[in-house]
Amino acid sequence: MVLEKKRLDITERVVGKLGNGEIQLFEENEQIGRLILNENKNRFELKNGYEEEQNKIYKYMTVTTSPDEKYVDCDSESGWC
């Protein structure tokens, strides 16, 4: 088993709530950051593990992978493997 860091595009799952000159950003029910609205330039402030790039929001996750691992369930009674 190997731990691998993945970057997932979660843009479609992010919801924004407008208030006080900013948009609070949520993934499901968890607030992941905010978009601060400014006349000159809007900017993202995201929790650690999230990133904005080219108007998309990404989440970094550690996943387990098992490259080359095969599942074998042998039936000792019938001899099938």
Secondary structure by P-SEA (a helix, b strand, c coil): cbbbbbbbbccccbbbbbcccbbbbbccccccbbbbbbccbbbbbbcccccccccbbbbbbbbbbbccbbbbbbccccccc
